[in-house]
Amino acid sequence: MLRFPFDNSYARLPGGFYQRSAAATVSRPQLVALNRSLAEALGLDLADTDEAGLAEIFAGVQLPEGAQPLAMAYSGHQFGNFVPTLGDGRALLLGEVIDASGQRRDIQLKGAGRTPFSRGGDGLCPLGPGIREYLVSEAMHALGVPTTRALALVTTGETALREVAHPASVLTRVAASHVRVGTFQYFAARDDRDNLERLADYVIQRHYPEIEGSEAPYRDLLAAIAARQAVLIAHWMRLGFIHGVMNTDNMAVSGETIDYGPCAFMDEFRADARFSFIDQHGRYAYANQPALAVWNLSRLAEAMLPLLHDDQDTAVTIAQEVLEGFMPAYEKHWLEEMRRKLGLLDAHDDDGDLAYSLFEAMQANRVDFTLLFQRLSTVVDQPTEADAVRVLFGQPEDWDAWEARWRQRLDAETGDGEARKQMMLAANPAVIPRNHLIERAIRAAEDDGDFAVFHRLREALIRPFEVSPGDHDLVQPPEPGERVTQTFCGT
């Protein structure tokens, strides 16, 4: 049997952190995808396990030696409403391994059946959301975004009943950890200071060892988590990514993107873009994501107040000082990303305004986000070819005005033109997991049992800055009849 070199630190925490659980029995596990490069990095030896054996392992039918399956406990604000007990309702943490780079990684089965936290749900993951998370998480990794990863996807032979019946799946997810803002809230809601402190110490040791021994370790922990979130949200915004369900139980304190249920990449640029079916009022729309990160961090700070100082007023002041640093840090990272996307080798004071004015023109003209920046990369050194960008604008004069300003800004630099072009090509992907492409893969798999579309897209997404011969259709925006306007989380 496939061996996992488990070293399960979370299972060594007190029982209040989790509930022991087991995967549901399934009838016909079949392997859809295995991320062999990730398996190798995790130290998993696949040589002696056939496909049927792999399917049983990644469906939870056969547990690897050393696995200690458990459902993690946490709370969460869901669309602003606090729920004191959530927890893993359809996921099991099998355990942890130390990867080839020396980093500790969780291995989790998502969709493995009911747990003590299922709250009446079936604990299953419909195949569509499993496909979406596999494709998008691996695309995000290839795009340089901190993220959980997909190790395997299996179908189980079971049925997940939602509005209609869907084939059920299990996604094996790999993460730096699955500790969330909501994990801190869980103990704070119970006035359990001992476990709150134990959790904070665990997170410091696992994710932020550089602050061990600090005179104010919990203040520094809050600041470190906020700093990583500022970087993460800047990555989302540079790619036109909308998470869709930024509840506090979906914010990992490691700084990784987690829980891809109703996520989407925008096609045409809209500041208020949203796709999640459950986000009816646009709380988590594209432009709101930085502010919602601050909101979530504020809930983390509230949970951590007893650790920040014994005097509550002093603790609040400490928390406020930390949180006030988020927006400046985010804006700094966002501007750095925009300079790369626009080919700006130097830093000028009006670079932010240059970027924002482009977004205004894009919104007014319904310009495709990814296609615009990818074509900018190809014409930056060929002004006579700029019609490739101009044709994206319904009002070409908007492009003409912005291009003149952009060219003037580029002319003010003395940097190497080839270096500029290469920087832009490395910042502006050609292939992203567009909604209609994912939907095409889901429909082929669910309706016809055909995974060829999934596998083709999977291979293209791990090379987002290249376009292989025959894959040019994966670069194009959807036709009007292909547009996907809503996405679903599958719970």
For each residue, the residues with C-beta under 8 A, 3 or more apart:
1: 48 49 53 57 62 64 65
2: 44 45 46 48 49 53 54 57 64
3: 44 45 64 65
4: 42 44 64 65 66 67 94 95 97 107
5: 43 66 97 98
6: 64 65 66 67 68 94 95 96 97
7: 95 96 97 98 104
8: 11 12 66 68 95 96
9: 12 13 96 104 202 206
10: 13 17 18 70 72 93 96 106 177 202
11: 8 18 68 70 93 95
12: 8 9
13: 9 10 17 18 198 199 202
14: 17 195 198
15: 18 19
16: 73 187 192 195
17: 10 13 14 72 73 183 195 199
18: 10 11 13 15 70 71 72 73 93
19: 15 70 71 73 87 115 116 117
20: 68 69 70 71
21: 69 70 71 92 115 116
22: 60 69 92
23: 59 60 61 63 69 92 109 112 113 170
24: 60 112 113 114 123 158
25: 61
26: 29 59 60 61 156 157 158 168 170
27: 156 157 158
28: 155 156 157
29: 26 55 56 58 59 61 154 155 156 157 170
30: 55 154 155 157
31: 34 51 52 54 55 58 152 153 154
32: 153 154 155 169 445 451 454
33: 134 150 152 153 451 454 455 458
34: 31 39 46 54 58 151 152
35: 38 39 138 149 150 151 152
36: 39 40 46
37: 40 41
38: 35 41 42 149 150 151 174
39: 34 35 36 42 44 46 151
40: 36 37 43 44 100
41: 37 38 99 100 101
42: 4 38 39 97 99 100 105 107 151 174
43: 5 40 97 98 99 100
44: 2 3 4 39 40 97
45: 2 3 48
46: 2 34 36 39 49 54
47:
48: 1 2 45
49: 1 2 46 53 54 57
50: 53 54
51: 31 54 55
52: 31 55 56
53: 1 2 49 50 56 57 62
54: 2 31 34 46 49 50 51 57 58 152
55: 29 30 31 51 52 58 59 154
56: 29 52 53 59 61 62
57: 1 2 49 53 54 60 61 62 63 64
58: 29 31 34 54 55 109 151 152 153 154 170 172
59: 23 26 29 55 56 109 112 154 156 170
60: 22 23 24 26 57 63 69 92 109 112 113 170
61: 23 25 26 29 56 57
62: 1 53 56 57
63: 23 57 60 67 69 94
64: 1 2 3 4 6 57 67 94
65: 1 3 4 6
66: 4 5 6 8 95
67: 4 6 63 64 94 95
68: 6 8 11 20 94 95
69: 20 21 22 23 60 63 92 93 94 109
70: 10 11 18 19 20 21 92 93
71: 18 19 20 21 87 88 89 91 92 93 115 116 117
72: 10 17 18 87 88 91 93 178 179 183
73: 16 17 18 19 85 87 117 183 186
74: 86 87 180 182 183 185 186 249
75: 82 83 84 85 86 182 183 185 186 189 248 249
76: 82 83 86 180 181 182 185 247 248 249 250
77: 80 81 82 83 182 185 247 248 249 296 299
78: 81 83 86 247 249
79: 247 278 279 283
80: 77 283
81: 77 78
82: 75 76 77 185 189
83: 75 76 77 78 86
84: 75 185 186 189 190
85: 73 75 117 186
86: 74 75 76 78 83 89 117 119 182 249
87: 19 71 72 73 74 115 116 117
88: 71 72 91 92 93 115 117 178
89: 71 86 114 115 117 118 119 121 123 491
90: 110 111 112 113 114 115 118 121 122 123 124 125 491
91: 71 72 88 108 109 110 111 112 115 173 178
92: 21 22 23 60 69 70 71 88 108 109 112 115
93: 10 11 18 69 70 71 72 88 106 107 108 178
94: 4 6 63 64 67 68 69 107 108 109
95: 4 6 7 8 11 66 67 68 106 107
96: 6 7 8 9 10 104 105 106 107
97: 4 5 6 7 42 43 44 104 105 107
98: 5 7 43 102 103 104 105
99: 41 42 43 102 103 104 105
100: 40 41 42 43
101: 41
102: 98 99
103: 98 99 176
104: 7 9 96 97 98 99 176 177 206
105: 42 96 97 98 99 174 175 176
106: 10 93 95 96 173 174 175 176 177 178
107: 4 42 93 94 95 96 97 151 172 173 174
108: 91 92 93 94 172 173 174 175 178
109: 23 58 59 60 69 91 92 94 112 170 171 172 173
110: 90 91 125 130 133 170 171 172 173
111: 90 91 123 124 125 130 156 168 169 170 171
112: 23 24 59 60 90 91 92 109 123 170
113: 23 24 60 90 122 123 124
114: 24 89 90 118 121 122 123
115: 19 21 71 87 88 89 90 91 92 118 123
116: 19 21 71 87
117: 19 71 73 85 86 87 88 89
118: 89 90 114 115 121 122 123
119: 86 89
120:
121: 89 90 114 118 491
122: 90 113 114 118 160 161
123: 24 89 90 111 112 113 114 115 118
124: 90 111 113 158 160 168
125: 90 110 111 129 130 160 168 169 170 171 490
126: 129 130 160 162 166 167 168 169 490
127: 130 131 155 160 166 167 168 169 442 445 446
128: 131 132 166 442 445 446 488 490
129: 125 126 132 133 260 261 488 489 490
130: 110 111 125 126 127 133 134 153 169 170 171 490
131: 127 128 134 135 153 169 438 441 442 445 454
132: 128 129 135 136 260 261 263 438 442 487
133: 110 129 130 136 137 150 171 173 260 261
134: 33 130 131 137 138 150 153 171 458
135: 131 132 138 139 433 438 441 454 457 458 461
136: 132 133 139 140 260 263 433 438
137: 133 134 140 141 147 148 149 150 173 257 260
138: 35 134 135 141 142 149 150 458 461 462
139: 135 136 142 143 432 433 461 462 464
140: 136 137 143 145 147 241 257
141: 137 138 144 145 147 149
142: 138 139 461 462 463 464
143: 139 140 235 239 429 432 464
144: 141 235
145: 140 141 232 235 236 239 241 257
146: 228 231 232 235 254 255 256 257
147: 137 140 141 256 257 258
148: 137 173 174 175 252 256 257 258
149: 35 38 137 138 141 173 174 175
150: 33 35 38 133 134 137 138 153 171 172 173 174
151: 34 35 38 39 42 58 107 172 173 174
152: 31 33 34 35 54 58 171 172
153: 31 32 33 58 130 131 134 150 169 170 171 172
154: 29 30 31 32 55 58 59 169 170
155: 28 29 30 32 127 167 168 169
156: 26 27 28 29 59 111 167 168 169 170
157: 26 27 28 29 30 168
158: 24 26 27 124 167 168
159: 165 166 167 168
160: 122 124 125 126 127 165 166 167 168 490
161: 122 164 165 166
162: 126 165 166 488 490
163:
164: 161
165: 159 160 161 162
166: 126 127 128 159 160 161 162 446 490
167: 126 127 155 156 158 159 160 445 446
168: 26 111 124 125 126 127 155 156 157 158 159 160
169: 32 111 125 126 127 130 131 153 154 155 156
170: 23 26 29 58 59 60 109 110 111 112 125 130 153 154 156
171: 109 110 111 125 130 133 134 150 152 153
172: 58 107 108 109 110 150 151 152 153
173: 91 106 107 108 109 110 133 137 148 149 150 151
174: 38 42 105 106 107 108 148 149 150 151
175: 105 106 108 148 149 178 252 254 256 258
176: 103 104 105 106 206 207 252 254 255 256
177: 10 104 106 203 206 207 252 253 254
178: 72 88 91 93 106 108 175 252 258
179: 72 183 199 202 203 206 252 253 254
180: 74 76 183 184 248 249 250 251 252 253 258
181: 76 184 185 248 249 251 253 296 297 299 300 303
182: 74 75 76 77 86 185 186 247 248 249 251
183: 17 72 73 74 75 179 180 186 187 199 253
184: 180 181 187 188 196 199 200 253 300 303 304
185: 74 75 76 77 82 84 181 182 188 189 248 299 300 303
186: 73 74 75 84 85 182 183 189 190
187: 16 183 184 190 192 193 195 196 199 303
188: 184 185 191 192 196 302 303 304 306
189: 75 82 84 185 186
190: 84 186 187
191: 188
192: 16 187 188 195 196
193: 187 196 197 306 307
194: 197 198
195: 14 16 17 187 192 198 199
196: 184 187 188 192 193 199 200 303 304 306 307
197: 193 194 200 201 307
198: 13 14 194 195 201 202
199: 13 17 179 183 184 187 195 196 202 203
200: 184 196 197 203 204 217 218 221 304 307
201: 197 198 204 205
202: 9 10 13 179 198 199 205 206
203: 177 179 199 200 206 207 208 221 253
204: 200 201 207 208 209 211 212 217 221
205: 201 202 209 212
206: 9 104 176 177 179 202 203 209
207: 176 177 203 204 224 253 254 255
208: 203 204 211 212 220 221 224 225
209: 204 205 206 212
210:
211: 204 208 214 217 220 221 224
212: 204 205 208 209 217
213: 217
214: 211 217 220
215:
216: 219 220 318
217: 200 204 211 212 213 214 220 221
218: 200 221 222 304 307 308
219: 216 222 223 308 318 322
220: 208 211 214 216 217 223 224
221: 200 203 204 208 211 217 218 224 225 304
222: 218 219 225 226 297 300 301 304 308 319 322
223: 219 220 226 227 322 325
224: 207 208 211 220 221 227 228
225: 208 221 222 228 229 253 255 297 300
226: 222 223 229 230 297 322 323 325 326 329
227: 223 224 230 231 329
228: 146 224 225 231 232 254 255
229: 225 226 232 233 251 255 293 296 297 326
230: 226 227 233 234 293 326 329 330 332 333
231: 146 227 228 234 235 255 333
232: 145 146 228 229 235 236 255 256 257 293
233: 229 230 236 237 289 290 293 330
234: 230 231 237 238 330 333 334 336 337
235: 143 144 145 146 231 232 238 239 241 337
236: 145 232 233 239 241 242 243 257 289
237: 233 234 240 241 286 289 290 334 337
238: 234 235 334 337 338 341 427
239: 143 145 235 236 265 370 429 432
240: 237 265 266 269 273 286 369 370
241: 140 145 235 236 237 263 264 265 266
242: 236 263 264 265 266 273 274 275 276 284 285 286 289
243: 236 246 250 257 260 263 284 289
244: 261 262 263 264 274 275 276 279 284 487 489
245: 250 259 261 262 263 276 278 279 284 489
246: 243 250 251 284 289 292 293 296
247: 76 77 78 79 182 250 251
248: 75 76 77 180 181 182 185 251 296 299 300
249: 74 75 76 77 78 86 180 181 182
250: 76 180 243 245 246 247 258 259
251: 180 181 182 229 246 247 248 258 293 296 300
252: 148 175 176 177 178 179 180 255 256 257 258
253: 177 179 180 181 183 184 203 207 225 300
254: 146 175 176 177 179 207 228
255: 146 176 207 225 228 229 231 232 252
256: 146 147 148 175 176 232 252
257: 137 140 145 146 147 148 232 236 243 252 260
258: 147 148 175 178 180 250 251 252
259: 245 250
260: 129 132 133 136 137 243 257 263
261: 129 132 133 244 245 276 487 488 489 490 491
262: 244 245 275 276 277 278 279 487 488 489
263: 132 136 241 242 243 244 245 260 275 276 487
264: 241 242 244 273 275 276 435 484 487
265: 239 240 241 242 369 370 432 433 434 435
266: 240 241 242 269 270 273 286 369
267: 368 369 370 434 435 477 478 483
268: 362 366 367 368 369 477
269: 240 266 273 359 362 363 366 367 368 369 372
270: 266 273 286 363
271: 285 286 287 359 363
272: 282 285 286 287
273: 240 242 264 266 269 270 285 286
274: 242 244 279 282 284 285 286
275: 242 244 262 263 264 435 484 485 486 487
276: 242 244 245 261 262 263 264 279 284 486 487 488 489
277: 262 280 486 487 488
278: 79 245 262 489
279: 79 244 245 262 274 276 282 283 284 285
280: 277
281:
282: 272 274 279 285 288
283: 79 80 279 288 292
284: 242 243 244 245 246 274 276 279 288 289 292
285: 242 271 272 273 274 279 282 288 289
286: 237 240 242 266 270 271 272 273 274 289
287: 271 272
288: 282 283 284 285 291 292
289: 233 236 237 242 243 246 284 285 286 292 293
290: 233 237 293 294 327 330
291: 288 294 295
292: 246 283 284 288 289 295 296
293: 229 230 232 233 246 251 289 290 296 297 326 330
294: 290 291 297 298 323 326 327
295: 291 292 298 299
296: 77 181 229 246 248 251 292 293 299 300
297: 181 222 225 226 229 293 294 300 301 323 326
298: 294 295 301 302 319 323
299: 77 181 185 248 295 296 302 303
300: 181 184 185 222 225 248 251 253 296 297 303 304
301: 222 297 298 304 305 308 319 322 323
302: 188 298 299 305 319
303: 181 184 185 187 188 196 299 300
304: 184 188 196 200 218 221 222 300 301 307 308 319
305: 301 302 308 309 312 315 316 319
306: 188 193 196 315
307: 193 196 197 200 218 304
308: 218 219 222 301 304 305 314 315 318 319
309: 305 312 314 315 318
310: 314 315
311: 314 315
312: 305 309 315 316
313: 316 317
314: 308 309 310 311 317 318
315: 305 306 308 309 310 311 312 318 319
316: 305 312 313 319 320
317: 313 314 320 321
318: 216 219 308 309 314 315 321 322
319: 222 298 301 302 304 305 308 315 316 322 323
320: 316 317 323 324
321: 317 318 324 325
322: 219 222 223 226 301 318 319 325
323: 226 294 297 298 301 319 320 326
324: 320 321 327
325: 223 226 321 322 328 329
326: 226 229 230 293 294 297 323 329 330
327: 290 294 324 330 331
328: 325 331 332
329: 226 227 230 325 326 332 333
330: 230 233 234 290 293 326 327 333 334
331: 327 328 334 335 352
332: 230 328 329 335 336
333: 230 231 234 329 330 336 337
334: 234 237 238 330 331 337 338
335: 331 332 338 339 351 352 355
336: 234 332 333 339 340
337: 234 235 237 238 333 334 340 341 427
338: 238 334 335 341 342 344 351 352 355
339: 335 336 342 344 345 347 351
340: 336 337 343 344 423 424 426 427
341: 238 337 338 373 376 424 427 428
342: 338 339 351 354 355 358 376 406 424
343: 340 376 377 380 410 420 421 423 424
344: 338 339 340 347 348 351 354 409 410 413
345: 339 413 415 416 419 420 423
346: 412 413 415
347: 339 344 351
348: 344 351 409 412
349:
350: 353 354
351: 335 338 339 342 344 347 348 354 355 409
352: 331 335 338 355 356
353: 350 356 357
354: 342 344 350 351 357 358 405 406 409
355: 335 338 342 351 352 358 359
356: 352 353 359 360
357: 353 354 360 361 402 405
358: 342 354 355 361 362 402 406
359: 269 271 355 356 362 363
360: 356 357 363 364
361: 357 358 364 365 367 393 398 399 401 402
362: 268 269 358 359 365 366 367 369 372
363: 269 270 271 359 360 366 367
364: 360 361 395 398
365: 361 362 392 393 394 395 398 399
366: 268 269 362 363 394
367: 268 269 361 362 363 371 372 392 393
368: 267 268 269 371 372 392 477
369: 240 265 266 267 268 269 362 372 373
370: 239 240 265 267 373 374 428 429 430 432 434
371: 367 368 374 375 392 475 476 477
372: 269 362 367 368 369 375 376 389 392
373: 341 369 370 376 377 424 427 428
374: 370 371 377 378 428 429 430 475
375: 371 372 378 379 388 389 392
376: 341 342 343 372 373 379 380 389 424 428
377: 343 373 374 380 421 424 425 427 428
378: 374 375 382 385 388
379: 375 376 382 383 385 386 388 389
380: 343 376 377 410 420 421 424
381: 417 418 420 421
382: 378 379 385 386
383: 379 386 407
384:
385: 378 379 382 388
386: 379 382 383 389 390 403
387: 390 391
388: 375 378 379 385 391
389: 372 375 376 379 386 392 393 399 403
390: 386 387 393 396 399 400 403
391: 387 388 396
392: 365 367 368 371 372 375 389 399
393: 361 365 367 389 390 396 398 399
394: 365 366
395: 364 365 398
396: 390 391 393 399 400
397: 400 401
398: 361 364 365 393 395 401 402
399: 361 365 389 390 392 393 396 402 403
400: 390 396 397 403 404
401: 361 397 398 404 405
402: 357 358 361 398 399 405 406
403: 386 389 390 399 400 406 407
404: 400 401 407 408
405: 354 357 401 402 408 409
406: 342 354 358 402 403 409 410
407: 383 403 404 410 411
408: 404 405 411 412
409: 344 348 351 354 405 406 412 413
410: 343 344 380 406 407 413 420
411: 407 408
412: 346 348 408 409
413: 344 345 346 409 410 420
414:
415: 345 346 419 420
416: 345 419 420
417: 381 420 421
418: 381 421 422
419: 345 415 416 422 423
420: 343 345 380 381 410 413 415 416 417 423 424
421: 343 377 380 381 417 418 424 425
422: 418 419 425 426
423: 340 343 345 419 420 426 427
424: 340 341 342 343 373 376 377 380 420 421 427 428
425: 377 421 422 428 465
426: 340 422 423 465
427: 238 337 340 341 373 377 423 424
428: 341 370 373 374 376 377 424 425 465
429: 143 239 370 374 432 464 465
430: 370 374 464 465 466 467 475
431: 460 461 463 464 465 466 467 471 474 475
432: 139 143 239 265 370 429 461 464
433: 135 136 139 265 437 438 457 461
434: 265 267 370 437 438 474 477 478
435: 264 265 267 275 438 439 478 483 484 487
436: 439 440 478 482 483 484
437: 433 434 440 441 457 474
438: 131 132 135 136 433 434 435 441 442 457 484
439: 435 436 442 443 482 484
440: 436 437 443 444 453 482
441: 131 135 437 438 444 445 451 453 454 457
442: 127 128 131 132 438 439 445 446
443: 439 440 446 447 448
444: 440 441 447 448 450 451 452 453 454
445: 32 127 128 131 167 441 442 448 449 450 451 453 454
446: 127 128 166 167 442 443
447: 443 444
448: 443 444 445
449: 445
450: 444 445 453
451: 32 33 441 444 445 454 455
452: 444 455 456
453: 440 441 444 445 450 456 457
454: 32 33 131 135 441 444 445 451 457 458
455: 33 451 452 458 459
456: 452 453 459 460 471
457: 135 433 437 438 441 453 454 460 461 474
458: 33 134 135 138 454 455 461 462
459: 455 456 462 463
460: 431 456 457 463 468 471 474
461: 135 138 139 142 431 432 433 457 458 464
462: 138 139 142 458 459
463: 142 431 459 460 466 468
464: 139 142 143 429 430 431 432 461
465: 425 426 428 429 430 431
466: 430 431 463
467: 430 431 471 472 474 475
468: 460 463 471
469:
470:
471: 431 456 460 467 468 474 475
472: 467 475 476
473: 476
474: 431 434 437 457 460 467 471
475: 371 374 430 431 467 471 472
476: 371 472 473
477: 267 268 368 371 434
478: 267 434 435 436 482 483 484
479: 482 483
480: 483
481:
482: 436 439 440 478 479
483: 267 435 436 478 479 480
484: 264 275 435 436 438 439 478 487
485: 275
486: 275 276 277
487: 132 244 261 262 263 264 275 276 277 435 484
488: 128 129 162 261 262 276 277
489: 129 244 245 261 262 276 278
490: 125 126 128 129 130 160 162 166 261
491: 89 90 121 261
